[in-house]
Amino acid sequence: MTAIFSVAVLTAPPPGLGAESGGAMTKLDGREVLLRSVELFLNRENIKQIQLVVADDAAEEVKRKFGGNLGFMGVKLVTAGKKWSDQIAAAAAKLIPEATHLVLHDASRPLVPYSDLDAILSEAEKHPAVVLASPVRSTLIEADQGNNPVAQHGPAGFFHLLSPMTVNRQRLTELSGGREIHPSEWTIIRASHLNIRLSGAGDASLAKAMLNLMPKPKLKALSNPFEEAQW
């Protein structure tokens, strides 16, 4: 059976990050990061629904600033609490009946190469929970709560957890019920290091430089010489 995807772009920080952590409202090369994150999923045949999930107290501002853009793109604005789990539950509650999978994406990550999206959507048809992750390239220092070094780890075997991630309906039901997916249940797709998370305006200049490095999808060849003239 061919997978049918719904996408939830979440403005809440993923588990483990601070409540105010995130640059979704930051401008990247003249466009807000959350709009760029939403646009990653447009014009894909197997994606039938896109939801942008925002905190209740940010809904009016988002609607005022981006309501026209979201409506033009066919994106539904959903309100929820400020926690990652709250926003997953809100998106799950409005899932279209025909969706077999939900794609979860951090709105503060606008730099996802199209090839990584192709890869994760393809693997989602074979596995119940799939996530993008990039290998760690340098030595890690483990510190205690006082930032005192207690151990050193080589990079082998460690990954940076990224998004998007996909879950099928069974895993989504478990997530909505408050159960976290154990790390051993994820299927990892090795992803690009360009996929950085913006934590605020200070990251915009770095992200802009990386934006120029993003691979471009190959354009479909024109079937006849008159096609271009139609545009």
VOZA-255097 format. One record per residue: residue in one letter; x, y, z of N, C-alpha, C in turn. Coordinates in nm, 3 decimals, padded with zeros to 5 digits. Example, Ala and Ser with C-alpha at 12.3 -4.5 7.8 and 13.67 -1.06 7.14 Angstrom:
BEGIN
<atom A, <01.319, -00.569, 00.780>, <01.230, -00.450, 00.780>, <01.320, -00.330, 00.780>>
<atom S, <01.285, -00.225, 00.708>, <01.367, -00.106, 00.714>, <01.290, 00.003, 00.787>>
END
This chain:
BEGIN
<atom M, <00.084, -00.119, 00.000>, <00.000, 00.000, 00.000>, <00.088, 00.125, 00.000>>
<atom T, <00.058, 00.219, -00.088>, <00.134, 00.343, -00.096>, <00.102, 00.433, 00.024>>
<atom A, <00.206, 00.486, 00.084>, <00.187, 00.572, 00.201>, <00.128, 00.707, 00.160>>
<atom I, <00.039, 00.757, 00.244>, <-00.018, 00.890, 00.226>, <00.019, 00.971, 00.351>>
<atom F, <00.082, 01.085, 00.329>, <00.140, 01.160, 00.440>, <00.061, 01.286, 00.475>>
<atom S, <00.052, 01.310, 00.605>, <00.013, 01.439, 00.660>, <00.139, 01.495, 00.726>>
<atom V, <00.157, 01.625, 00.720>, <00.274, 01.689, 00.779>, <00.230, 01.782, 00.890>>
<atom A, <00.300, 01.775, 01.003>, <00.279, 01.870, 01.113>, <00.409, 01.944, 01.136>>
<atom V, <00.410, 02.074, 01.106>, <00.526, 02.159, 01.133>, <00.503, 02.221, 01.270>>
<atom L, <00.586, 02.185, 01.365>, <00.564, 02.219, 01.506>, <00.654, 02.336, 01.547>>
<atom T, <00.597, 02.435, 01.613>, <00.675, 02.548, 01.660>, <00.728, 02.528, 01.801>>
<atom A, <00.680, 02.425, 01.871>, <00.732, 02.393, 02.004>, <00.871, 02.331, 01.990>>
<atom P, <00.960, 02.353, 02.087>, <01.092, 02.290, 02.080>, <01.082, 02.141, 02.108>>
<atom P, <01.162, 02.060, 02.040>, <01.164, 01.916, 02.069>, <01.206, 01.889, 02.214>>
<atom P, <01.176, 01.771, 02.266>, <01.213, 01.737, 02.403>, <01.362, 01.757, 02.428>>
<atom G, <01.394, 01.812, 02.544>, <01.534, 01.832, 02.580>, <01.584, 01.973, 02.556>>
<atom L, <01.507, 02.053, 02.480>, <01.547, 02.191, 02.454>, <01.462, 02.284, 02.540>>
<atom G, <01.512, 02.405, 02.562>, <01.443, 02.501, 02.647>, <01.311, 02.544, 02.588>>
<atom A, <01.220, 02.583, 02.674>, <01.084, 02.620, 02.631>, <01.083, 02.735, 02.532>>
<atom E, <01.180, 02.826, 02.541>, <01.183, 02.942, 02.451>, <01.282, 02.922, 02.337>>
<atom S, <01.337, 02.801, 02.326>, <01.438, 02.777, 02.225>, <01.376, 02.763, 02.087>>
<atom G, <01.423, 02.842, 01.993>, <01.375, 02.828, 01.856>, <01.373, 02.958, 01.781>>
<atom G, <01.397, 02.950, 01.651>, <01.401, 03.069, 01.568>, <01.298, 03.067, 01.458>>
<atom A, <01.181, 03.008, 01.483>, <01.079, 02.993, 01.379>, <01.032, 03.126, 01.324>>
<atom M, <01.033, 03.231, 01.406>, <00.986, 03.362, 01.361>, <01.100, 03.450, 01.308>>
<atom T, <01.222, 03.396, 01.310>, <01.337, 03.469, 01.257>, <01.328, 03.477, 01.105>>
<atom K, <01.378, 03.585, 01.049>, <01.382, 03.597, 00.904>, <01.512, 03.541, 00.850>>
<atom L, <01.500, 03.458, 00.747>, <01.615, 03.401, 00.679>, <01.610, 03.447, 00.534>>
<atom D, <01.704, 03.533, 00.496>, <01.709, 03.588, 00.361>, <01.575, 03.647, 00.320>>
<atom G, <01.514, 03.722, 00.414>, <01.392, 03.796, 00.383>, <01.262, 03.722, 00.406>>
<atom R, <01.268, 03.593, 00.441>, <01.144, 03.516, 00.465>, <01.152, 03.449, 00.601>>
<atom E, <01.040, 03.447, 00.672>, <01.038, 03.385, 00.805>, <01.070, 03.236, 00.794>>
<atom V, <01.144, 03.189, 00.893>, <01.188, 03.050, 00.895>, <01.070, 02.953, 00.893>>
<atom L, <00.963, 02.983, 00.966>, <00.850, 02.889, 00.970>, <00.785, 02.873, 00.832>>
<atom L, <00.782, 02.982, 00.752>, <00.729, 02.969, 00.617>, <00.820, 02.884, 00.530>>
<atom R, <00.950, 02.901, 00.544>, <01.044, 02.819, 00.468>, <01.030, 02.671, 00.506>>
<atom S, <01.008, 02.646, 00.635>, <00.992, 02.507, 00.681>, <00.866, 02.444, 00.624>>
<atom V, <00.758, 02.521, 00.619>, <00.634, 02.471, 00.560>, <00.652, 02.443, 00.411>>
<atom E, <00.721, 02.534, 00.342>, <00.737, 02.523, 00.197>, <00.816, 02.400, 00.154>>
<atom L, <00.892, 02.341, 00.246>, <00.967, 02.219, 00.215>, <00.876, 02.107, 00.165>>
<atom F, <00.751, 02.109, 00.211>, <00.663, 01.995, 00.188>, <00.559, 02.019, 00.079>>
<atom L, <00.565, 02.134, 00.015>, <00.468, 02.165, -00.091>, <00.499, 02.086, -00.218>>
<atom N, <00.395, 02.065, -00.298>, <00.408, 02.008, -00.433>, <00.467, 01.867, -00.432>>
<atom R, <00.428, 01.788, -00.333>, <00.465, 01.646, -00.330>, <00.337, 01.565, -00.336>>
<atom E, <00.328, 01.476, -00.432>, <00.203, 01.404, -00.458>, <00.156, 01.321, -00.341>>
<atom N, <00.250, 01.266, -00.263>, <00.209, 01.177, -00.153>, <00.185, 01.252, -00.022>>
<atom I, <00.198, 01.385, -00.023>, <00.164, 01.466, 00.095>, <00.030, 01.533, 00.068>>
<atom K, <-00.070, 01.494, 00.145>, <-00.208, 01.540, 00.122>, <-00.256, 01.643, 00.223>>
<atom Q, <-00.177, 01.667, 00.327>, <-00.219, 01.762, 00.430>, <-00.095, 01.823, 00.496>>
<atom I, <-00.098, 01.955, 00.517>, <00.009, 02.022, 00.591>, <-00.054, 02.107, 00.700>>
<atom Q, <-00.008, 02.088, 00.823>, <-00.056, 02.166, 00.937>, <00.061, 02.242, 00.999>>
<atom L, <00.040, 02.369, 01.028>, <00.135, 02.447, 01.106>, <00.077, 02.460, 01.246>>
<atom V, <00.147, 02.407, 01.344>, <00.096, 02.405, 01.481>, <00.169, 02.510, 01.564>>
<atom V, <00.092, 02.601, 01.624>, <00.149, 02.710, 01.703>, <00.086, 02.711, 01.842>>
<atom A, <00.155, 02.775, 01.935>, <00.102, 02.788, 02.071>, <-00.021, 02.879, 02.070>>
<atom D, <-00.113, 02.853, 02.160>, <-00.238, 02.930, 02.167>, <-00.213, 03.080, 02.172>>
<atom D, <-00.113, 03.122, 02.251>, <-00.092, 03.265, 02.268>, <-00.020, 03.331, 02.150>>
<atom A, <00.023, 03.251, 02.051>, <00.088, 03.306, 01.932>, <-00.003, 03.300, 01.810>>
<atom A, <-00.120, 03.241, 01.826>, <-00.208, 03.215, 01.711>, <-00.251, 03.342, 01.639>>
<atom E, <-00.289, 03.444, 01.713>, <-00.338, 03.567, 01.650>, <-00.228, 03.636, 01.570>>
<atom E, <-00.108, 03.640, 01.626>, <00.004, 03.703, 01.555>, <00.038, 03.626, 01.428>>
<atom V, <00.042, 03.494, 01.438>, <00.073, 03.412, 01.320>, <-00.035, 03.428, 01.214>>
<atom K, <-00.160, 03.429, 01.257>, <-00.271, 03.445, 01.162>, <-00.265, 03.580, 01.093>>
<atom R, <-00.234, 03.684, 01.171>, <-00.227, 03.820, 01.114>, <-00.112, 03.833, 01.015>>
<atom K, <00.004, 03.777, 01.050>, <00.122, 03.792, 00.966>, <00.124, 03.698, 00.846>>
<atom F, <00.075, 03.575, 00.868>, <00.097, 03.472, 00.766>, <-00.031, 03.405, 00.717>>
<atom G, <-00.147, 03.451, 00.766>, <-00.272, 03.385, 00.728>, <-00.291, 03.378, 00.578>>
<atom G, <-00.261, 03.488, 00.507>, <-00.276, 03.488, 00.362>, <-00.184, 03.390, 00.294>>
<atom N, <-00.057, 03.386, 00.337>, <00.039, 03.292, 00.280>, <-00.003, 03.148, 00.303>>
<atom L, <-00.044, 03.119, 00.427>, <-00.082, 02.982, 00.462>, <-00.205, 02.938, 00.383>>
<atom G, <-00.304, 03.031, 00.371>, <-00.424, 02.998, 00.296>, <-00.393, 02.970, 00.150>>
<atom F, <-00.304, 03.051, 00.090>, <-00.266, 03.032, -00.050>, <-00.197, 02.898, -00.070>>
<atom M, <-00.118, 02.856, 00.029>, <-00.045, 02.728, 00.018>, <-00.131, 02.609, 00.057>>
<atom G, <-00.251, 02.634, 00.110>, <-00.337, 02.524, 00.153>, <-00.295, 02.463, 00.285>>
<atom V, <-00.228, 02.543, 00.369>, <-00.179, 02.495, 00.499>, <-00.279, 02.532, 00.607>>
<atom K, <-00.311, 02.435, 00.693>, <-00.407, 02.458, 00.802>, <-00.332, 02.503, 00.926>>
<atom L, <-00.378, 02.611, 00.989>, <-00.320, 02.659, 01.114>, <-00.392, 02.592, 01.231>>
<atom V, <-00.313, 02.530, 01.318>, <-00.367, 02.457, 01.433>, <-00.305, 02.515, 01.560>>
<atom T, <-00.386, 02.531, 01.663>, <-00.336, 02.584, 01.790>, <-00.329, 02.473, 01.894>>
<atom A, <-00.232, 02.488, 01.986>, <-00.212, 02.387, 02.089>, <-00.131, 02.449, 02.203>>
<atom G, <-00.085, 02.367, 02.294>, <00.001, 02.414, 02.402>, <00.141, 02.441, 02.353>>
<atom K, <00.231, 02.468, 02.446>, <00.368, 02.504, 02.410>, <00.465, 02.387, 02.411>>
<atom K, <00.416, 02.268, 02.444>, <00.503, 02.151, 02.448>, <00.496, 02.074, 02.317>>
<atom W, <00.607, 02.009, 02.283>, <00.616, 01.925, 02.163>, <00.504, 01.820, 02.163>>
<atom S, <00.484, 01.755, 02.278>, <00.382, 01.650, 02.287>, <00.241, 01.707, 02.269>>
<atom D, <00.216, 01.828, 02.321>, <00.085, 01.892, 02.304>, <00.057, 01.917, 02.157>>
<atom Q, <00.158, 01.961, 02.085>, <00.139, 01.996, 01.945>, <00.125, 01.872, 01.857>>
<atom I, <00.192, 01.764, 01.893>, <00.171, 01.638, 01.822>, <00.027, 01.591, 01.839>>
<atom A, <-00.023, 01.597, 01.963>, <-00.160, 01.553, 01.991>, <-00.261, 01.638, 01.914>>
<atom A, <-00.237, 01.769, 01.904>, <-00.328, 01.858, 01.833>, <-00.330, 01.825, 01.684>>
<atom A, <-00.213, 01.799, 01.627>, <-00.205, 01.762, 01.485>, <-00.270, 01.627, 01.459>>
<atom A, <-00.249, 01.534, 01.551>, <-00.308, 01.400, 01.535>, <-00.461, 01.407, 01.537>>
<atom A, <-00.515, 01.498, 01.618>, <-00.660, 01.511, 01.630>, <-00.724, 01.559, 01.501>>
<atom K, <-00.647, 01.627, 01.416>, <-00.701, 01.683, 01.291>, <-00.647, 01.611, 01.168>>
<atom L, <-00.592, 01.492, 01.190>, <-00.536, 01.414, 01.080>, <-00.647, 01.372, 00.984>>
<atom I, <-00.621, 01.387, 00.855>, <-00.720, 01.343, 00.755>, <-00.732, 01.191, 00.759>>
<atom P, <-00.851, 01.137, 00.736>, <-00.872, 00.992, 00.751>, <-00.783, 00.906, 00.663>>
<atom E, <-00.751, 00.956, 00.543>, <-00.674, 00.872, 00.450>, <-00.525, 00.869, 00.479>>
<atom A, <-00.476, 00.951, 00.569>, <-00.332, 00.955, 00.599>, <-00.288, 00.827, 00.669>>
<atom T, <-00.180, 00.769, 00.620>, <-00.123, 00.650, 00.682>, <-00.005, 00.685, 00.774>>
<atom H, <00.054, 00.803, 00.752>, <00.171, 00.846, 00.829>, <00.161, 00.995, 00.861>>
<atom L, <00.224, 01.032, 00.972>, <00.238, 01.173, 01.006>, <00.387, 01.208, 01.005>>
<atom V, <00.419, 01.314, 00.934>, <00.556, 01.368, 00.933>, <00.562, 01.479, 01.037>>
<atom L, <00.657, 01.470, 01.128>, <00.676, 01.571, 01.232>, <00.801, 01.651, 01.197>>
<atom H, <00.786, 01.783, 01.191>, <00.902, 01.866, 01.157>, <00.910, 01.987, 01.247>>
<atom D, <01.031, 02.017, 01.290>, <01.060, 02.133, 01.374>, <01.059, 02.258, 01.286>>
<atom A, <00.972, 02.353, 01.317>, <00.960, 02.475, 01.237>, <01.088, 02.557, 01.234>>
<atom S, <01.181, 02.533, 01.325>, <01.307, 02.606, 01.329>, <01.415, 02.541, 01.243>>
<atom R, <01.377, 02.442, 01.162>, <01.473, 02.375, 01.072>, <01.428, 02.396, 00.926>>
<atom P, <01.470, 02.505, 00.863>, <01.426, 02.533, 00.726>, <01.517, 02.475, 00.618>>
<atom L, <01.631, 02.414, 00.658>, <01.732, 02.372, 00.561>, <01.736, 02.219, 00.551>>
<atom V, <01.639, 02.163, 00.483>, <01.634, 02.018, 00.462>, <01.646, 01.992, 00.312>>
<atom P, <01.754, 01.932, 00.266>, <01.768, 01.905, 00.123>, <01.654, 01.817, 00.071>>
<atom Y, <01.612, 01.844, -00.052>, <01.502, 01.767, -00.110>, <01.535, 01.619, -00.114>>
<atom S, <01.665, 01.585, -00.130>, <01.704, 01.444, -00.137>, <01.685, 01.374, -00.003>>
<atom D, <01.705, 01.446, 00.108>, <01.679, 01.388, 00.240>, <01.530, 01.364, 00.261>>
<atom L, <01.447, 01.457, 00.210>, <01.302, 01.437, 00.219>, <01.260, 01.317, 00.135>>
<atom D, <01.315, 01.306, 00.016>, <01.285, 01.189, -00.068>, <01.316, 01.061, 00.007>>
<atom A, <01.433, 01.059, 00.073>, <01.479, 00.938, 00.141>, <01.390, 00.899, 00.258>>
<atom I, <01.352, 00.998, 00.340>, <01.274, 00.963, 00.460>, <01.131, 00.922, 00.423>>
<atom L, <01.073, 00.987, 00.322>, <00.938, 00.948, 00.280>, <00.938, 00.809, 00.219>>
<atom S, <01.045, 00.774, 00.149>, <01.055, 00.640, 00.091>, <01.069, 00.534, 00.200>>
<atom E, <01.155, 00.559, 00.298>, <01.177, 00.461, 00.405>, <01.056, 00.450, 00.497>>
<atom A, <00.976, 00.556, 00.507>, <00.859, 00.551, 00.594>, <00.760, 00.444, 00.551>>
<atom E, <00.762, 00.409, 00.423>, <00.671, 00.305, 00.376>, <00.713, 00.167, 00.425>>
<atom K, <00.838, 00.154, 00.474>, <00.891, 00.024, 00.516>, <00.905, 00.010, 00.667>>
<atom H, <00.907, 00.124, 00.739>, <00.934, 00.120, 00.882>, <00.834, 00.207, 00.958>>
<atom P, <00.799, 00.168, 01.082>, <00.697, 00.243, 01.157>, <00.742, 00.379, 01.208>>
<atom A, <00.873, 00.398, 01.227>, <00.923, 00.525, 01.280>, <01.060, 00.552, 01.218>>
<atom V, <01.072, 00.663, 01.147>, <01.195, 00.695, 01.075>, <01.237, 00.837, 01.110>>
<atom V, <01.367, 00.860, 01.122>, <01.416, 00.993, 01.160>, <01.543, 01.026, 01.083>>
<atom L, <01.560, 01.154, 01.051>, <01.685, 01.200, 00.994>, <01.786, 01.225, 01.106>>
<atom A, <01.911, 01.189, 01.082>, <02.016, 01.212, 01.181>, <02.149, 01.228, 01.107>>
<atom S, <02.235, 01.314, 01.159>, <02.365, 01.335, 01.097>, <02.475, 01.286, 01.192>>
<atom P, <02.576, 01.218, 01.138>, <02.683, 01.166, 01.224>, <02.761, 01.278, 01.293>>
<atom V, <02.798, 01.254, 01.418>, <02.884, 01.347, 01.491>, <03.025, 01.337, 01.434>>
<atom R, <03.090, 01.451, 01.415>, <03.220, 01.453, 01.349>, <03.337, 01.482, 01.442>>
<atom S, <03.310, 01.519, 01.565>, <03.419, 01.554, 01.655>, <03.401, 01.485, 01.790>>
<atom T, <03.505, 01.490, 01.870>, <03.503, 01.427, 02.002>, <03.402, 01.497, 02.094>>
<atom L, <03.331, 01.419, 02.172>, <03.233, 01.473, 02.265>, <03.287, 01.470, 02.408>>
<atom I, <03.261, 01.576, 02.482>, <03.296, 01.582, 02.624>, <03.167, 01.574, 02.704>>
<atom E, <03.158, 01.478, 02.792>, <03.044, 01.466, 02.882>, <03.072, 01.544, 03.010>>
<atom A, <02.977, 01.627, 03.051>, <02.996, 01.710, 03.171>, <02.883, 01.684, 03.270>>
<atom D, <02.910, 01.712, 03.396>, <02.806, 01.699, 03.498>, <02.723, 01.827, 03.502>>
<atom Q, <02.633, 01.839, 03.598>, <02.544, 01.956, 03.605>, <02.618, 02.086, 03.629>>
<atom G, <02.739, 02.077, 03.681>, <02.819, 02.198, 03.703>, <02.915, 02.227, 03.589>>
<atom N, <02.893, 02.159, 03.475>, <02.979, 02.174, 03.357>, <03.122, 02.129, 03.380>>
<atom N, <03.140, 02.035, 03.473>, <03.272, 01.977, 03.496>, <03.288, 01.853, 03.410>>
<atom P, <03.393, 01.844, 03.329>, <03.412, 01.727, 03.242>, <03.425, 01.598, 03.324>>
<atom V, <03.352, 01.496, 03.283>, <03.359, 01.368, 03.353>, <03.395, 01.252, 03.260>>
<atom A, <03.383, 01.272, 03.129>, <03.416, 01.165, 03.036>, <03.434, 01.222, 02.897>>
<atom Q, <03.504, 01.145, 02.814>, <03.527, 01.184, 02.675>, <03.483, 01.070, 02.585>>
<atom H, <03.415, 01.104, 02.475>, <03.365, 01.001, 02.383>, <03.406, 01.035, 02.241>>
<atom G, <03.451, 00.936, 02.169>, <03.479, 00.955, 02.028>, <03.350, 00.969, 01.950>>
<atom P, <03.355, 01.024, 01.829>, <03.233, 01.049, 01.752>, <03.163, 00.923, 01.699>>
<atom A, <03.237, 00.814, 01.688>, <03.179, 00.692, 01.630>, <03.061, 00.645, 01.713>>
<atom G, <02.949, 00.619, 01.647>, <02.831, 00.568, 01.715>, <02.737, 00.675, 01.764>>
<atom F, <02.771, 00.804, 01.747>, <02.684, 00.913, 01.790>, <02.628, 00.989, 01.670>>
<atom F, <02.503, 01.032, 01.682>, <02.436, 01.107, 01.577>, <02.368, 01.230, 01.637>>
<atom H, <02.355, 01.334, 01.555>, <02.269, 01.448, 01.589>, <02.127, 01.414, 01.544>>
<atom L, <02.033, 01.417, 01.636>, <01.893, 01.390, 01.603>, <01.834, 01.513, 01.535>>
<atom L, <01.777, 01.494, 01.415>, <01.724, 01.604, 01.336>, <01.574, 01.585, 01.315>>
<atom S, <01.520, 01.660, 01.224>, <01.384, 01.637, 01.175>, <01.384, 01.681, 01.030>>
<atom P, <01.288, 01.633, 00.949>, <01.165, 01.566, 00.992>, <01.186, 01.422, 01.035>>
<atom M, <01.082, 01.372, 01.100>, <01.071, 01.233, 01.139>, <00.930, 01.186, 01.101>>
<atom T, <00.915, 01.058, 01.077>, <00.784, 01.006, 01.038>, <00.741, 00.894, 01.130>>
<atom V, <00.611, 00.887, 01.155>, <00.554, 00.777, 01.232>, <00.426, 00.730, 01.162>>
<atom N, <00.404, 00.599, 01.167>, <00.278, 00.550, 01.111>, <00.166, 00.568, 01.213>>
<atom R, <00.046, 00.530, 01.176>, <-00.069, 00.558, 01.264>, <-00.059, 00.488, 01.399>>
<atom Q, <-00.003, 00.367, 01.402>, <00.009, 00.297, 01.529>, <00.103, 00.372, 01.624>>
<atom R, <00.219, 00.412, 01.572>, <00.313, 00.486, 01.656>, <00.255, 00.623, 01.694>>
<atom L, <00.177, 00.682, 01.605>, <00.117, 00.812, 01.635>, <00.018, 00.800, 01.750>>
<atom T, <-00.059, 00.693, 01.751>, <-00.153, 00.670, 01.861>, <-00.079, 00.660, 01.994>>
<atom E, <00.036, 00.594, 01.992>, <00.117, 00.581, 02.113>, <00.173, 00.716, 02.157>>
<atom L, <00.222, 00.794, 02.060>, <00.275, 00.927, 02.093>, <00.166, 01.017, 02.150>>
<atom S, <00.049, 01.013, 02.089>, <-00.062, 01.097, 02.135>, <-00.107, 01.057, 02.275>>
<atom G, <-00.083, 00.932, 02.310>, <-00.119, 00.885, 02.443>, <-00.013, 00.913, 02.548>>
<atom G, <00.096, 00.978, 02.507>, <00.200, 01.016, 02.603>, <00.320, 00.924, 02.607>>
<atom R, <00.320, 00.819, 02.525>, <00.435, 00.727, 02.524>, <00.541, 00.778, 02.428>>
<atom E, <00.665, 00.790, 02.474>, <00.774, 00.831, 02.387>, <00.826, 00.708, 02.312>>
<atom I, <00.869, 00.732, 02.189>, <00.928, 00.624, 02.111>, <01.070, 00.599, 02.161>>
<atom H, <01.101, 00.475, 02.194>, <01.235, 00.442, 02.242>, <01.334, 00.458, 02.127>>
<atom P, <01.457, 00.507, 02.155>, <01.555, 00.525, 02.047>, <01.577, 00.401, 01.962>>
<atom S, <01.565, 00.283, 02.022>, <01.588, 00.160, 01.947>, <01.480, 00.134, 01.842>>
<atom E, <01.368, 00.204, 01.852>, <01.258, 00.184, 01.758>, <01.268, 00.270, 01.633>>
<atom W, <01.360, 00.368, 01.633>, <01.376, 00.455, 01.517>, <01.462, 00.388, 01.411>>
<atom T, <01.427, 00.409, 01.287>, <01.515, 00.377, 01.175>, <01.582, 00.508, 01.134>>
<atom I, <01.715, 00.507, 01.133>, <01.791, 00.629, 01.106>, <01.823, 00.642, 00.957>>
<atom I, <01.797, 00.762, 00.904>, <01.841, 00.799, 00.770>, <01.954, 00.900, 00.786>>
<atom R, <02.070, 00.867, 00.736>, <02.183, 00.961, 00.745>, <02.152, 01.085, 00.663>>
<atom A, <02.165, 01.201, 00.727>, <02.117, 01.325, 00.666>, <02.229, 01.427, 00.651>>
<atom S, <02.198, 01.532, 00.578>, <02.292, 01.639, 00.552>, <02.321, 01.721, 00.677>>
<atom H, <02.446, 01.766, 00.690>, <02.484, 01.855, 00.800>, <02.432, 01.997, 00.778>>
<atom L, <02.376, 02.024, 00.660>, <02.317, 02.155, 00.636>, <02.190, 02.177, 00.718>>
<atom N, <02.130, 02.068, 00.763>, <02.003, 02.072, 00.835>, <02.026, 02.120, 00.979>>
<atom I, <02.048, 02.252, 00.994>, <02.073, 02.307, 01.127>, <01.944, 02.364, 01.184>>
<atom R, <01.942, 02.375, 01.316>, <01.827, 02.433, 01.385>, <01.859, 02.577, 01.424>>
<atom L, <01.779, 02.671, 01.382>, <01.800, 02.811, 01.419>, <01.745, 02.834, 01.559>>
<atom S, <01.828, 02.888, 01.646>, <01.784, 02.916, 01.782>, <01.746, 03.062, 01.800>>
<atom G, <01.768, 03.143, 01.696>, <01.734, 03.285, 01.705>, <01.797, 03.361, 01.591>>
<atom A, <01.784, 03.494, 01.597>, <01.833, 03.580, 01.489>, <01.984, 03.568, 01.469>>
<atom G, <02.056, 03.531, 01.573>, <02.201, 03.519, 01.563>, <02.247, 03.411, 01.467>>
<atom D, <02.160, 03.316, 01.437>, <02.196, 03.206, 01.346>, <02.163, 03.237, 01.201>>
<atom A, <02.098, 03.351, 01.175>, <02.047, 03.379, 01.041>, <02.157, 03.392, 00.937>>
<atom S, <02.269, 03.457, 00.974>, <02.377, 03.476, 00.876>, <02.440, 03.343, 00.838>>
<atom L, <02.460, 03.255, 00.936>, <02.514, 03.122, 00.906>, <02.416, 03.044, 00.819>>
<atom A, <02.289, 03.050, 00.854>, <02.187, 02.977, 00.778>, <02.178, 03.028, 00.634>>
<atom K, <02.195, 03.159, 00.615>, <02.189, 03.214, 00.480>, <02.303, 03.161, 00.395>>
<atom A, <02.422, 03.151, 00.454>, <02.535, 03.095, 00.381>, <02.510, 02.948, 00.345>>
<atom M, <02.449, 02.875, 00.436>, <02.420, 02.734, 00.411>, <02.306, 02.719, 00.310>>
<atom L, <02.216, 02.816, 00.308>, <02.105, 02.813, 00.212>, <02.158, 02.809, 00.070>>
<atom N, <02.266, 02.880, 00.046>, <02.325, 02.884, -00.088>, <02.393, 02.753, -00.125>>
<atom L, <02.417, 02.666, -00.026>, <02.480, 02.537, -00.052>, <02.379, 02.425, -00.072>>
<atom M, <02.252, 02.456, -00.052>, <02.149, 02.352, -00.063>, <02.143, 02.297, -00.205>>
<atom P, <02.140, 02.164, -00.220>, <02.129, 02.106, -00.355>, <01.996, 02.142, -00.417>>
<atom K, <01.996, 02.166, -00.547>, <01.874, 02.203, -00.620>, <01.818, 02.079, -00.690>>
<atom P, <01.686, 02.058, -00.678>, <01.626, 01.944, -00.749>, <01.638, 01.963, -00.899>>
<atom K, <01.653, 01.851, -00.969>, <01.663, 01.858, -01.114>, <01.527, 01.895, -01.172>>
<atom L, <01.528, 01.990, -01.264>, <01.404, 02.032, -01.327>, <01.360, 01.930, -01.429>>
<atom K, <01.230, 01.908, -01.436>, <01.175, 01.815, -01.533>, <01.195, 01.870, -01.674>>
<atom A, <01.244, 01.786, -01.762>, <01.270, 01.829, -01.899>, <01.139, 01.864, -01.968>>
<atom L, <01.142, 01.968, -02.050>, <01.023, 02.007, -02.125>, <00.992, 01.902, -02.230>>
<atom S, <00.864, 01.864, -02.239>, <00.825, 01.760, -02.333>, <00.814, 01.813, -02.475>>
<atom N, <00.795, 01.947, -02.491>, <00.792, 02.004, -02.625>, <00.837, 02.150, -02.617>>
<atom P, <00.882, 02.208, -02.727>, <00.939, 02.343, -02.725>, <00.839, 02.453, -02.692>>
<atom F, <00.711, 02.421, -02.689>, <00.609, 02.523, -02.664>, <00.570, 02.533, -02.517>>
<atom E, <00.616, 02.435, -02.433>, <00.577, 02.436, -02.292>, <00.623, 02.561, -02.221>>
<atom E, <00.749, 02.602, -02.247>, <00.804, 02.718, -02.178>, <00.725, 02.843, -02.210>>
<atom A, <00.676, 02.852, -02.333>, <00.603, 02.970, -02.374>, <00.471, 02.986, -02.301>>
<atom Q, <00.418, 02.873, -02.246>, <00.291, 02.880, -02.174>, <00.305, 02.958, -02.045>>
<atom W, <00.428, 02.973, -01.996>, <00.449, 03.042, -01.868>, <00.496, 03.184, -01.891>>
END
